[in-house]
């Protein structure tokens, strides 16, 4: 049995202060879970996969469910083409939707709005957002006792002339931010490669985008 909790987790202000999961009020957390999970002998059980880390939180701050939000902002141009905002993250992590961990007390939509502002300089708080179905996020940071669940949140700007698209600028951990043409997933990947020299590298983001195109 491999046990690991990164030392940085133990000193982080945003992390669970409790180091022994058997002392946590699990029924209360289970009632609020986005994806149901079991607790065995006072320890949470990853609901979707077994990882190389059986005990501890690995690189995550919270026991059990660690919540994130992803922002999917779309618009159509005057010719009917659809575009979405993508960002390229630093350290070679490729392109994907703006997103990140929820702050304490945030709803999924509020967190998605904030991440869009922080990573792409785009403030769409006045528009109507929709939270979609929660998704489990496979991650090397997870363990059998700590994992990530994200909620993709969507917002639509309607139809605008291409020259009137709100400007996006990279901030925080984003190297680039751009409106990418996205009538289909295949067009999106081609546009990313041809115009921006990049690709969507995260399987989670590929899955979110593929599902969004299928439902749109």
C-alpha positions as CSV (number, residue, x, y, z in Angstrom):
1,X,0.0,0.0,0.0
2,X,1.4,3.3,-1.1
3,X,0.6,6.4,1.1
4,X,1.5,10.0,0.1
5,X,0.4,13.5,0.9
6,X,2.7,16.2,-0.5
7,X,4.2,18.3,2.3
8,X,3.0,21.5,0.6
9,X,-0.6,20.3,1.1
10,X,-0.1,20.1,4.9
11,X,0.9,23.8,5.1
12,X,-1.5,25.3,2.5
13,X,-4.2,27.7,3.8
14,X,-6.7,26.2,1.3
15,X,-6.2,22.6,2.3
16,X,-8.3,20.4,4.6
17,X,-6.9,21.0,8.1
18,X,-7.8,17.5,9.2
19,X,-5.0,15.0,8.6
20,X,-6.9,12.0,9.8
21,X,-9.9,11.3,7.5
22,X,-11.6,9.1,10.1
23,X,-12.4,12.2,12.2
24,X,-14.3,13.9,9.4
25,X,-18.1,14.1,9.3
26,X,-18.5,12.1,6.2
27,X,-22.4,11.9,6.0
28,X,-22.5,15.7,5.7
29,X,-19.9,15.7,2.9
30,X,-21.6,12.9,1.1
31,X,-24.9,14.7,1.0
32,X,-23.2,17.6,-0.8
33,X,-21.1,15.5,-3.2
34,X,-21.4,16.2,-6.9
35,X,-20.6,12.6,-7.6
36,X,-21.7,10.1,-4.9
37,X,-18.9,8.2,-3.1
38,X,-18.6,5.6,-0.4
39,X,-16.7,5.7,2.9
40,X,-15.1,2.5,4.3
41,X,-13.8,2.4,7.8
42,X,-13.9,6.2,8.0
43,X,-11.9,6.7,4.8
44,X,-13.4,8.1,1.5
45,X,-13.2,5.9,-1.6
46,X,-12.5,7.3,-5.1
47,X,-15.8,6.6,-7.0
48,X,-14.3,6.3,-10.5
49,X,-10.8,4.8,-10.5
50,X,-8.0,3.2,-8.5
51,X,-4.8,5.2,-8.5
52,X,-1.2,4.4,-7.6
53,X,-1.7,6.2,-4.2
54,X,-4.0,4.2,-1.9
55,X,-3.8,6.4,1.2
56,X,-3.4,10.2,1.6
57,X,-4.3,13.2,-0.5
58,X,-1.3,13.0,-2.9
59,X,-1.2,16.6,-4.4
60,X,-4.7,17.7,-3.6
61,X,-5.8,19.8,-0.7
62,X,-9.1,18.2,0.2
63,X,-10.1,14.7,1.2
64,X,-12.5,13.1,-1.2
65,X,-14.0,15.6,-3.7
66,X,-12.0,18.6,-4.8
67,X,-14.2,20.8,-7.0
68,X,-13.2,22.8,-10.1
69,X,-15.1,24.7,-12.7
70,X,-14.5,25.2,-16.4
71,X,-15.8,28.1,-18.5
72,X,-17.1,27.5,-22.0
73,X,-17.9,30.9,-23.6
74,X,-19.3,30.9,-27.1
75,X,-20.4,33.4,-29.8
76,X,-21.5,33.3,-33.4
77,X,-20.1,35.7,-36.0
78,X,-22.1,37.5,-38.8
79,X,-21.6,34.5,-41.1
80,X,-23.0,32.0,-38.6
81,X,-19.6,30.6,-37.5
82,X,-19.3,29.6,-33.9
83,X,-16.3,30.6,-31.8
84,X,-15.2,29.7,-28.2
85,X,-12.5,31.0,-25.8
86,X,-9.5,28.8,-25.2
87,X,-6.3,29.4,-23.3
88,X,-2.9,27.9,-23.6
89,X,-1.5,27.2,-20.1
90,X,2.2,27.5,-19.2
91,X,4.6,24.7,-18.6
92,X,3.6,22.9,-21.8
93,X,0.2,22.0,-20.7
94,X,-1.5,22.7,-24.0
95,X,-4.8,24.5,-24.8
96,X,-8.1,24.1,-23.0
97,X,-11.0,25.9,-21.4
98,X,-10.4,28.5,-18.8
99,X,-10.9,26.9,-15.4
100,X,-9.6,26.0,-12.0
101,X,-10.4,25.1,-8.4
102,X,-13.4,26.7,-6.7
103,X,-12.8,29.0,-3.8
104,X,-14.6,28.3,-0.5
105,X,-18.2,29.4,-0.8
106,X,-18.2,29.7,-4.6
107,X,-20.8,28.1,-6.7
108,X,-19.7,26.4,-9.9
109,X,-20.9,29.3,-12.1
110,X,-19.3,32.0,-9.9
111,X,-16.0,30.1,-10.1
112,X,-16.2,29.7,-13.8
113,X,-16.9,33.4,-14.3
114,X,-13.9,34.2,-12.1
115,X,-11.6,31.8,-13.9
116,X,-12.6,33.3,-17.3
117,X,-11.7,36.8,-16.0
118,X,-8.4,35.6,-14.4
119,X,-7.2,33.6,-17.3
120,X,-8.6,35.3,-20.4
121,X,-9.5,38.9,-19.1
122,X,-13.1,38.4,-20.1
123,X,-15.8,39.5,-17.7
124,X,-19.2,38.0,-18.5
125,X,-20.8,38.1,-15.1
126,X,-23.8,40.0,-16.4
127,X,-24.8,37.3,-18.9
128,X,-26.8,34.1,-18.1
129,X,-24.7,31.1,-17.3
130,X,-25.6,27.4,-17.1
131,X,-24.0,24.7,-15.0
132,X,-23.8,21.4,-16.8
133,X,-23.4,17.8,-15.4
134,X,-20.4,17.3,-13.1
135,X,-17.5,15.3,-14.5
136,X,-14.8,13.2,-12.9
137,X,-11.4,14.5,-13.8
138,X,-8.6,11.8,-14.2
139,X,-5.4,13.5,-12.8
140,X,-2.0,12.5,-11.6
141,X,-2.6,14.7,-8.6
142,X,-5.4,12.4,-7.3
143,X,-5.4,9.4,-5.0
144,X,-7.8,6.8,-3.9
145,X,-8.9,9.2,-1.1
146,X,-8.8,12.5,-2.9
147,X,-10.0,13.3,-6.4
148,X,-11.2,16.1,-8.7
149,X,-14.7,16.8,-10.0
150,X,-15.4,19.6,-12.4
151,X,-18.5,21.4,-13.5
152,X,-18.4,22.8,-17.0
153,X,-20.4,26.1,-17.2
154,X,-21.6,27.6,-20.4
155,X,-22.4,31.1,-21.5
156,X,-23.5,32.4,-25.0
157,X,-22.8,35.9,-26.2
158,X,-25.3,35.5,-29.1
159,X,-24.3,36.9,-32.5
160,X,-21.7,39.6,-33.0
161,X,-19.7,41.0,-35.9
162,X,-16.3,39.4,-35.8
163,X,-14.7,42.8,-35.2
164,X,-16.9,43.3,-32.1
165,X,-15.9,40.1,-30.3
166,X,-14.8,41.1,-26.7
167,X,-11.0,41.1,-26.6
168,X,-9.3,38.3,-24.7
169,X,-5.9,38.6,-23.1
170,X,-4.0,35.9,-21.2
171,X,-3.4,36.3,-17.5
172,X,-2.6,34.2,-14.4
173,X,-1.1,30.8,-15.6
174,X,-2.2,31.3,-19.3
175,X,0.4,32.1,-22.0
176,X,-2.2,32.8,-24.7
177,X,-5.9,33.4,-24.9
178,X,-8.0,33.4,-28.1
179,X,-11.3,33.1,-29.8
180,X,-11.1,29.8,-31.7
181,X,-13.4,28.9,-34.5
182,X,-15.5,25.9,-33.4
183,X,-18.3,24.8,-35.7
184,X,-17.2,21.2,-35.0
185,X,-14.5,19.7,-32.8
186,X,-12.5,18.8,-35.9
187,X,-12.6,22.4,-37.0
188,X,-11.5,23.6,-33.6
189,X,-8.5,21.3,-33.5
190,X,-7.6,22.3,-37.1
191,X,-7.9,26.0,-36.3
192,X,-5.8,25.6,-33.1
193,X,-3.0,23.9,-35.1
194,X,-3.1,26.1,-38.2
195,X,-3.6,29.5,-36.5
196,X,-2.1,29.1,-33.1
197,X,0.3,26.2,-33.5
198,X,-1.3,24.3,-30.6
199,X,-3.6,21.4,-29.5
200,X,-5.9,20.4,-26.8
201,X,-3.8,18.0,-24.8
202,X,-6.0,17.2,-21.8
203,X,-8.3,14.2,-22.2
204,X,-10.7,15.8,-19.8
205,X,-11.0,18.9,-22.0
206,X,-11.3,16.8,-25.1
207,X,-14.2,15.0,-23.4
208,X,-15.9,18.2,-22.3
209,X,-15.7,19.8,-25.7
210,X,-16.8,16.6,-27.5
211,X,-19.8,16.3,-25.3
212,X,-20.6,20.0,-25.7
213,X,-20.5,19.7,-29.5
214,X,-22.7,16.7,-29.4
215,X,-25.3,18.5,-27.3
216,X,-25.2,21.8,-29.1
